[in-house]
Amino acid sequence: MPSHFTPDLFRFLTRLKRNNNRDWFLAHKDEYDACAHQPAIRFITDFAAPLYEISPYLVADPCSSRGSLFRIYRDTRFSPDKRPYKTHLAMRFSHRGKDVHSPGFYLHLQPGESFAASGLWHPEPPTLLKVRTSIVERCDEWRPVRKLLNWDDASKLSRPPRGFPCDHEFVEDLKLRDLGTAIEFTDKQVCSPSFMTTFAAACRKMSPLAVFLSSALGLQF
């Protein structure tokens, strides 16, 4: 089976980083479509079957609009950074009807910085409260799962959240605002014909965290 992604993807993203403007992108849009957009749509389509084996409740949606593939266009409305394009390719595999903040899987492709991830990034306070409550009430389930956590959380609380014990076994976890795990890939791995298998294996390895978080939020996995 041929590779979904080739080194052309990373070459394009490297050049886009150097030429992050509308004129350049429009002049190279066919190249973006050939080495990034269409391969990603094929990857999402082909990942549906392996994903179903991991969780029948997560969706691999190849639709170009509001599907699993993130848009290449940046939302610059409220950002001081006005560069119009992302310099990475990203996909999400979430619960049906839920946004990127649901505890499914995420794939990030960027030269020298590709990775898979699962967890909750910047969840809303009610969501975070449900997770913290589950950690306290289901310690035995959380104990093996927490070993997967490897995200740096710069927004971590300095004190335990209000209403939670300061001497709890997992007090440091209760302080977290982001809870997640990630597995890195080399460019060579991403461009290998076996990358689909590699990514699926990474998702399986991360899935205990996704299972716990989904259960905490009343979602099936």
N, C-alpha and C positions, 0 to 999 in steps of 0.2 A: 504494500500500500504506500503511495507517495506521501510525502510530508504535507501537512496542511500549510505550514509556514516555512518560508525560506529566508536566507540572509538578506534578500531584497527588502523584507519588512523592516529589519533593523537599519539597513542603509537609508531607507526612506525616512524613518523616524529621526535618524541622526541629521539628515539634511533639513528636515522640517524644523528641528530645534534651532538650526542656524538661520533659517529663512522663515520665521514664524510671522508671515503676513499674508493678507488675502490674495494679492497678485500672484505670489509664488505658488500658493496652494492651488489656485484656480488653473494655473498653467501646468500643474502636475497632478490634477485630480484623477486623470485616467490611471496614473501610476498608483495613487492611493487606492483606487478601486481594485486594481489588479493584484497588488501585493499585500493589502491590509483588509479592506472591507469584505471582498468576496471570499478570501480564505477564512476569515473569521466567521462568516455566515455558514460556510461549509463545516467548519469545526463545531459550531453550535448545533447544527443539524445532526452531525454524526455523534455528538456527545449525548444526545437524548437517550439512547439505549443504555450506555454505561451508567448514566445518571439515574435512570429508573431502577437499576439494580442496587444503587446506593440508597436512594430514597424515591419512592413513587410520588412523593408530594412536592418535589422540586421540579422546576420547569426550565427546559432549554428551548427558548423561543427564538427562531431564526428571523422573525419579522424585523425588517430594517427600521421600523418606527416603533418605539416603546417595547422592543423585544429585549433579548439578553445582551445585545451589543450596545455599549455606551456610544453616544455621539462623539465624534472627534472635535466638535465645536465646544469651546469653553464658554461658560456663563460668566461674562465679565461685568454684569450689571452692578454688582455690589463689591467688586474686587478692585483693588488698586492696580493689580496686574492686568493689563489690557491686551495681552497676547491672545489672539483669537483661537488658537488651536492647541489641543492637548498633544504632548509629544510621547504619548504611550497609547496602546490599544487595550481596552478593558472590556470584560464580559462578566455578567452576573448570572447566577443560577439560584433563583429565589423561590419562595412559596408563591403559588399562583395568587395574583391579586395584591401581593405585598411588594413594597419597594426594596431598594438596595439595602435598607437597614434591617431586613429580616435575616435571621441566622442561616443563610444558605452558603454558597461558595462563590468566590470571586477569583477571576484570573486577570493578571496585570502583565502585559508584555511591553518591555522597554529595554533598549540596548544596555546590557549588563545589569539590569535591575528587574528581571522578571520574577514573579512569584504567584503562588496560590494562597488564598486566605479564607478564613471562616471566622465568624464572630459577630459582634455588635460594635459598630463605630459611631460614636456620638449619639447614642440612643436618647430618646426623650425621657424626662424624669419618671413618668409612670411606667415606662418599659424597664428602666433601670431599677426601680423599686421592686418590680416583680422578680427580676433576676436576683437581686440581693436577698429578698425574702426566701426564694427557693434555695439559695446557698445556705442560709441559716437553718432552714427546715429539712434539708436533704443533704446533710453533711457527708454521709457515707457515699452518696452518688457523686458529690462534687469532688471529693478527695482525689480520686484517680484522674478525673477530667482536668482539674486545675493544672496538672503537670504539662498540659499542652500550651498553656498561655505563654506567649513570647512577644506580644506587642509592647513597645514602649508607650507608656501613658503619661504624657507631659501634663495632663490635666488632672492627674490623680489627686484626691483629697488629702490634705495634711492630717485631718482628724477623721474618725469614723463618722459615717453619715448619721444624721439625727434619727434616734429611735432604734439604733443597733448597738449591741454591746461592744465596749472598747476592749474587752478581754477575750473576744471570740477567737477560736482557732484560726479562722480565715479572715481576720480583721483587715489584713492588707488587701485581700481580694475585694472586700466590701468597699474599700476606698476607691477602687477603680471606676473610671467613667467609660473607658473603652476596654472591652474584653475580647481577645481574639488570638488566633494562632496563624502562622504563615510558614510556607515552605518555599524556598528559593529555587530557581531554575537557571541554568546557564543558557546562553544563546544557542549553544550547540544542542542542548536538550530540546529546546523549543522547536528547532529546525529538524529534529530527528523524526523519521517515520513512526517511531514508537511514542511520540509525545502524548498522544491521546491516552495511552496506557499509563504513562508516567503521571499525567494530571489526575486520572481516575484514582490511581493509587494514593496520591496526595490527598484527594478528597476523602477517601476511606480512612486515612490516618487522622484527619482532622474531624471526622464525623462525630466522635463522642462529644465534643464541645457543641457542635451544631444540634445534636440530639438533646443535650441538657438545656440549652438555651431555648430551643423550640418548645420543649415541654414547659419551661418556666413561663412562656408567653401563650400557652394554650394552643400551640400549633403542632400538627402531626408531622412525623419525620419517618 
